């Protein structure tokens, strides 16, 4: 079970019998939103119970559906994984489990990057997901193989990718697995995975 499927299962267990499973969730695109500098793509927004959250993707979905339709599903394409993640983000926000639903303001970007570099502290890094900003800023520390890394950074693009779909926490014993940005927040919270988005809103 991938980390996305596990998070959906944990969410289902948490809301079972509450009535939330029959609630409508709305997915749309917000082209003008401020995006996390570690992401690329367009901003897909999910709204549930009046609470909205984002996920940055190259393949957004526009749909109105029931939350329960996600339960027991297999997320076999990046588009479905992205949709599942943004729904998880919105619902965990509605349940007051998740405070990071949207990107920070542009004036916070440099502080975030400097603090992330401090957290990495010279360790070897493997990126899962495309990020031109992180590739540029962390280039001396980047390694191609997970086996050679001390820190594994995963952004939204990585989470929806085939490599992200195979993520298992048990594979990262001895190295730090760190999800970045608002796109990954709900999955990180439900899966108890370290999350980096200190200025997210």
BALOBA-1460 file (C-alpha; in Angstrom, 3 decimals):
// residues 201
<rec num="1" residu="x" x="0.000" y="0.000" z="0.000"/>
<rec num="2" residu="x" x="1.474" y="3.348" z="-1.079"/>
<rec num="3" residu="x" x="1.617" y="6.309" z="1.280"/>
<rec num="4" residu="x" x="-1.297" y="7.895" z="-0.622"/>
<rec num="5" residu="x" x="-3.465" y="4.787" z="-0.341"/>
<rec num="6" residu="x" x="-2.502" y="4.470" z="3.315"/>
<rec num="7" residu="x" x="-3.484" y="8.078" z="4.002"/>
<rec num="8" residu="x" x="-6.865" y="7.605" z="2.305"/>
<rec num="9" residu="x" x="-7.445" y="4.485" z="4.391"/>
<rec num="10" residu="x" x="-6.517" y="6.315" z="7.600"/>
<rec num="11" residu="x" x="-8.828" y="9.175" z="6.664"/>
<rec num="12" residu="x" x="-11.671" y="6.730" z="6.036"/>
<rec num="13" residu="x" x="-11.159" y="5.174" z="9.469"/>
<rec num="14" residu="x" x="-11.124" y="8.597" z="11.107"/>
<rec num="15" residu="x" x="-14.411" y="9.822" z="9.621"/>
<rec num="16" residu="x" x="-16.312" y="6.526" z="9.530"/>
<rec num="17" residu="x" x="-19.872" y="7.039" z="10.776"/>
<rec num="18" residu="x" x="-19.498" y="10.807" z="11.057"/>
<rec num="19" residu="x" x="-21.501" y="11.623" z="7.946"/>
<rec num="20" residu="x" x="-18.492" y="13.293" z="6.331"/>
<rec num="21" residu="x" x="-18.131" y="10.381" z="3.918"/>
<rec num="22" residu="x" x="-21.330" y="11.498" z="2.161"/>
<rec num="23" residu="x" x="-20.164" y="15.105" z="1.833"/>
<rec num="24" residu="x" x="-19.453" y="16.667" z="-1.528"/>
<rec num="25" residu="x" x="-15.953" y="17.698" z="-2.509"/>
<rec num="26" residu="x" x="-15.286" y="20.163" z="-5.315"/>
<rec num="27" residu="x" x="-12.111" y="20.159" z="-7.408"/>
<rec num="28" residu="x" x="-11.219" y="23.096" z="-9.611"/>
<rec num="29" residu="x" x="-8.230" y="25.056" z="-10.900"/>
<rec num="30" residu="x" x="-7.014" y="28.356" z="-9.469"/>
<rec num="31" residu="x" x="-4.533" y="29.700" z="-12.068"/>
<rec num="32" residu="x" x="-3.627" y="32.893" z="-10.220"/>
<rec num="33" residu="x" x="-2.656" y="31.509" z="-6.829"/>
<rec num="34" residu="x" x="0.829" y="31.922" z="-5.371"/>
<rec num="35" residu="x" x="2.632" y="28.597" z="-5.707"/>
<rec num="36" residu="x" x="5.279" y="27.009" z="-3.536"/>
<rec num="37" residu="x" x="8.672" y="27.720" z="-5.168"/>
<rec num="38" residu="x" x="9.576" y="24.036" z="-4.898"/>
<rec num="39" residu="x" x="6.673" y="23.038" z="-7.181"/>
<rec num="40" residu="x" x="5.726" y="23.427" z="-10.838"/>
<rec num="41" residu="x" x="2.407" y="23.123" z="-12.632"/>
<rec num="42" residu="x" x="-1.009" y="24.638" z="-11.976"/>
<rec num="43" residu="x" x="-2.867" y="24.997" z="-8.709"/>
<rec num="44" residu="x" x="-5.700" y="22.501" z="-8.262"/>
<rec num="45" residu="x" x="-7.976" y="23.391" z="-5.354"/>
<rec num="46" residu="x" x="-10.306" y="21.083" z="-3.428"/>
<rec num="47" residu="x" x="-13.104" y="22.452" z="-1.253"/>
<rec num="48" residu="x" x="-14.831" y="20.403" z="1.435"/>
<rec num="49" residu="x" x="-17.143" y="21.742" z="4.112"/>
<rec num="50" residu="x" x="-16.122" y="25.309" z="3.297"/>
<rec num="51" residu="x" x="-12.393" y="24.550" z="3.740"/>
<rec num="52" residu="x" x="-10.110" y="24.698" z="0.698"/>
<rec num="53" residu="x" x="-6.647" y="23.301" z="0.039"/>
<rec num="54" residu="x" x="-4.290" y="23.128" z="-2.922"/>
<rec num="55" residu="x" x="-2.124" y="20.709" z="-4.842"/>
<rec num="56" residu="x" x="0.239" y="21.791" z="-7.631"/>
<rec num="57" residu="x" x="0.097" y="19.451" z="-10.624"/>
<rec num="58" residu="x" x="0.566" y="19.304" z="-14.375"/>
<rec num="59" residu="x" x="-2.640" y="17.261" z="-14.758"/>
<rec num="60" residu="x" x="-5.442" y="18.856" z="-12.726"/>
<rec num="61" residu="x" x="-8.971" y="17.504" z="-12.300"/>
<rec num="62" residu="x" x="-12.195" y="19.502" z="-12.342"/>
<rec num="63" residu="x" x="-15.034" y="17.547" z="-10.783"/>
<rec num="64" residu="x" x="-17.662" y="17.428" z="-8.060"/>
<rec num="65" residu="x" x="-17.770" y="14.102" z="-6.262"/>
<rec num="66" residu="x" x="-18.522" y="12.414" z="-2.956"/>
<rec num="67" residu="x" x="-15.714" y="11.850" z="-0.528"/>
<rec num="68" residu="x" x="-16.722" y="8.185" z="-0.167"/>
<rec num="69" residu="x" x="-15.942" y="7.504" z="-3.836"/>
<rec num="70" residu="x" x="-12.250" y="7.756" z="-2.964"/>
<rec num="71" residu="x" x="-12.358" y="4.994" z="-0.348"/>
<rec num="72" residu="x" x="-11.081" y="1.628" z="-1.516"/>
<rec num="73" residu="x" x="-9.918" y="3.079" z="-4.841"/>
<rec num="74" residu="x" x="-6.609" y="2.323" z="-6.508"/>
<rec num="75" residu="x" x="-4.725" y="5.412" z="-7.582"/>
<rec num="76" residu="x" x="-2.968" y="4.090" z="-10.651"/>
<rec num="77" residu="x" x="-2.223" y="7.328" z="-12.498"/>
<rec num="78" residu="x" x="-0.598" y="10.630" z="-11.523"/>
<rec num="79" residu="x" x="-3.886" y="12.431" z="-12.152"/>
<rec num="80" residu="x" x="-5.788" y="10.215" z="-9.696"/>
<rec num="81" residu="x" x="-3.003" y="10.479" z="-7.121"/>
<rec num="82" residu="x" x="-3.029" y="14.273" z="-7.358"/>
<rec num="83" residu="x" x="-6.815" y="14.351" z="-6.961"/>
<rec num="84" residu="x" x="-6.614" y="12.051" z="-3.937"/>
<rec num="85" residu="x" x="-3.911" y="14.202" z="-2.338"/>
<rec num="86" residu="x" x="-5.784" y="17.489" z="-2.750"/>
<rec num="87" residu="x" x="-8.943" y="15.920" z="-1.311"/>
<rec num="88" residu="x" x="-6.951" y="14.593" z="1.653"/>
<rec num="89" residu="x" x="-5.495" y="18.078" z="2.148"/>
<rec num="90" residu="x" x="-8.925" y="19.726" z="2.214"/>
<rec num="91" residu="x" x="-10.574" y="17.148" z="4.462"/>
<rec num="92" residu="x" x="-7.735" y="17.134" z="6.994"/>
<rec num="93" residu="x" x="-8.056" y="20.915" z="7.015"/>
<rec num="94" residu="x" x="-11.789" y="20.644" z="7.649"/>
<rec num="95" residu="x" x="-11.094" y="18.231" z="10.514"/>
<rec num="96" residu="x" x="-8.558" y="20.702" z="11.998"/>
<rec num="97" residu="x" x="-5.741" y="18.174" z="11.617"/>
<rec num="98" residu="x" x="-3.879" y="20.179" z="9.010"/>
<rec num="99" residu="x" x="-2.946" y="23.867" z="9.189"/>
<rec num="100" residu="x" x="-0.939" y="23.985" z="5.933"/>
<rec num="101" residu="x" x="-3.488" y="24.197" z="3.131"/>
<rec num="102" residu="x" x="-2.032" y="26.933" z="0.897"/>
<rec num="103" residu="x" x="1.383" y="28.236" z="-0.082"/>
<rec num="104" residu="x" x="3.103" y="30.975" z="1.838"/>
<rec num="105" residu="x" x="3.429" y="34.509" z="0.522"/>
<rec num="106" residu="x" x="6.369" y="35.288" z="-1.829"/>
<rec num="107" residu="x" x="8.148" y="37.346" z="0.839"/>
<rec num="108" residu="x" x="8.596" y="34.132" z="2.851"/>
<rec num="109" residu="x" x="10.275" y="32.140" z="0.073"/>
<rec num="110" residu="x" x="13.890" y="33.077" z="0.840"/>
<rec num="111" residu="x" x="13.491" y="32.489" z="4.567"/>
<rec num="112" residu="x" x="11.962" y="29.078" z="3.899"/>
<rec num="113" residu="x" x="14.819" y="28.092" z="1.614"/>
<rec num="114" residu="x" x="17.502" y="29.272" z="4.034"/>
<rec num="115" residu="x" x="15.875" y="27.378" z="6.901"/>
<rec num="116" residu="x" x="15.563" y="24.253" z="4.766"/>
<rec num="117" residu="x" x="19.262" y="24.446" z="3.945"/>
<rec num="118" residu="x" x="19.942" y="24.744" z="7.669"/>
<rec num="119" residu="x" x="17.860" y="21.663" z="8.366"/>
<rec num="120" residu="x" x="19.654" y="19.665" z="5.663"/>
<rec num="121" residu="x" x="22.970" y="20.868" z="7.127"/>
<rec num="122" residu="x" x="25.226" y="19.603" z="4.363"/>
<rec num="123" residu="x" x="23.754" y="16.107" z="4.189"/>
<rec num="124" residu="x" x="23.349" y="14.241" z="0.893"/>
<rec num="125" residu="x" x="19.905" y="14.756" z="-0.668"/>
<rec num="126" residu="x" x="17.801" y="12.770" z="-3.111"/>
<rec num="127" residu="x" x="14.828" y="14.542" z="-4.697"/>
<rec num="128" residu="x" x="11.625" y="12.738" z="-5.596"/>
<rec num="129" residu="x" x="9.749" y="15.055" z="-7.926"/>
<rec num="130" residu="x" x="10.923" y="17.777" z="-10.261"/>
<rec num="131" residu="x" x="11.909" y="21.055" z="-8.613"/>
<rec num="132" residu="x" x="14.100" y="23.467" z="-10.573"/>
<rec num="133" residu="x" x="14.575" y="25.639" z="-7.475"/>
<rec num="134" residu="x" x="15.767" y="22.809" z="-5.255"/>
<rec num="135" residu="x" x="17.908" y="21.312" z="-8.008"/>
<rec num="136" residu="x" x="19.662" y="24.655" z="-8.375"/>
<rec num="137" residu="x" x="19.983" y="25.535" z="-4.693"/>
<rec num="138" residu="x" x="20.976" y="22.071" z="-3.472"/>
<rec num="139" residu="x" x="23.049" y="20.966" z="-6.474"/>
<rec num="140" residu="x" x="26.289" y="20.254" z="-4.512"/>
<rec num="141" residu="x" x="24.379" y="17.930" z="-2.187"/>
<rec num="142" residu="x" x="22.226" y="16.016" z="-4.681"/>
<rec num="143" residu="x" x="22.680" y="12.306" z="-5.311"/>
<rec num="144" residu="x" x="20.945" y="10.212" z="-7.955"/>
<rec num="145" residu="x" x="20.336" y="7.117" z="-5.853"/>
<rec num="146" residu="x" x="18.169" y="6.965" z="-2.757"/>
<rec num="147" residu="x" x="20.652" y="4.515" z="-1.293"/>
<rec num="148" residu="x" x="23.309" y="7.226" z="-1.251"/>
<rec num="149" residu="x" x="21.089" y="9.872" z="0.375"/>
<rec num="150" residu="x" x="20.792" y="10.962" z="3.979"/>
<rec num="151" residu="x" x="17.689" y="13.072" z="3.297"/>
<rec num="152" residu="x" x="14.927" y="12.264" z="0.804"/>
<rec num="153" residu="x" x="12.852" y="15.309" z="-0.204"/>
<rec num="154" residu="x" x="9.426" y="14.681" z="-1.748"/>
<rec num="155" residu="x" x="7.285" y="17.426" z="-3.272"/>
<rec num="156" residu="x" x="3.816" y="17.183" z="-4.831"/>
<rec num="157" residu="x" x="5.186" y="16.182" z="-8.229"/>
<rec num="158" residu="x" x="7.123" y="13.387" z="-6.551"/>
<rec num="159" residu="x" x="4.129" y="12.234" z="-4.533"/>
<rec num="160" residu="x" x="1.943" y="11.856" z="-7.637"/>
<rec num="161" residu="x" x="4.718" y="10.189" z="-9.672"/>
<rec num="162" residu="x" x="5.220" y="6.449" z="-10.116"/>
<rec num="163" residu="x" x="8.242" y="6.639" z="-7.805"/>
<rec num="164" residu="x" x="6.101" y="8.408" z="-5.212"/>
<rec num="165" residu="x" x="3.373" y="5.792" z="-5.594"/>
<rec num="166" residu="x" x="5.884" y="3.170" z="-4.469"/>
<rec num="167" residu="x" x="6.969" y="5.129" z="-1.400"/>
<rec num="168" residu="x" x="6.983" y="3.070" z="1.760"/>
<rec num="169" residu="x" x="8.159" y="4.557" z="5.047"/>
<rec num="170" residu="x" x="9.876" y="1.309" z="5.976"/>
<rec num="171" residu="x" x="12.318" y="1.756" z="3.071"/>
<rec num="172" residu="x" x="13.750" y="4.933" z="4.565"/>
<rec num="173" residu="x" x="15.029" y="3.669" z="7.893"/>
<rec num="174" residu="x" x="18.353" y="5.390" z="8.536"/>
<rec num="175" residu="x" x="17.596" y="8.412" z="6.349"/>
<rec num="176" residu="x" x="15.190" y="11.284" z="6.788"/>
<rec num="177" residu="x" x="12.067" y="11.299" z="4.636"/>
<rec num="178" residu="x" x="10.833" y="14.886" z="4.351"/>
<rec num="179" residu="x" x="7.746" y="16.004" z="2.444"/>
<rec num="180" residu="x" x="7.745" y="19.631" z="1.269"/>
<rec num="181" residu="x" x="5.098" y="22.237" z="0.499"/>
<rec num="182" residu="x" x="1.340" y="22.420" z="1.016"/>
<rec num="183" residu="x" x="0.664" y="19.805" z="-1.681"/>
<rec num="184" residu="x" x="2.001" y="16.997" z="0.511"/>
<rec num="185" residu="x" x="0.636" y="18.199" z="3.857"/>
<rec num="186" residu="x" x="-2.401" y="15.945" z="4.344"/>
<rec num="187" residu="x" x="-0.617" y="12.740" z="3.377"/>
<rec num="188" residu="x" x="2.308" y="13.670" z="5.632"/>
<rec num="189" residu="x" x="0.065" y="14.365" z="8.624"/>
<rec num="190" residu="x" x="-1.982" y="11.191" z="8.316"/>
<rec num="191" residu="x" x="1.116" y="9.093" z="7.652"/>
<rec num="192" residu="x" x="3.123" y="10.772" z="10.439"/>
<rec num="193" residu="x" x="5.832" y="11.729" z="7.958"/>
<rec num="194" residu="x" x="8.044" y="14.768" z="8.553"/>
<rec num="195" residu="x" x="6.736" y="17.789" z="6.664"/>
<rec num="196" residu="x" x="8.485" y="21.022" z="5.664"/>
<rec num="197" residu="x" x="6.327" y="24.081" z="5.036"/>
<rec num="198" residu="x" x="7.039" y="26.498" z="7.891"/>
<rec num="199" residu="x" x="5.246" y="29.489" z="6.355"/>
<rec num="200" residu="x" x="2.337" y="27.724" z="4.668"/>
<rec num="201" residu="x" x="-1.132" y="29.043" z="5.364"/>
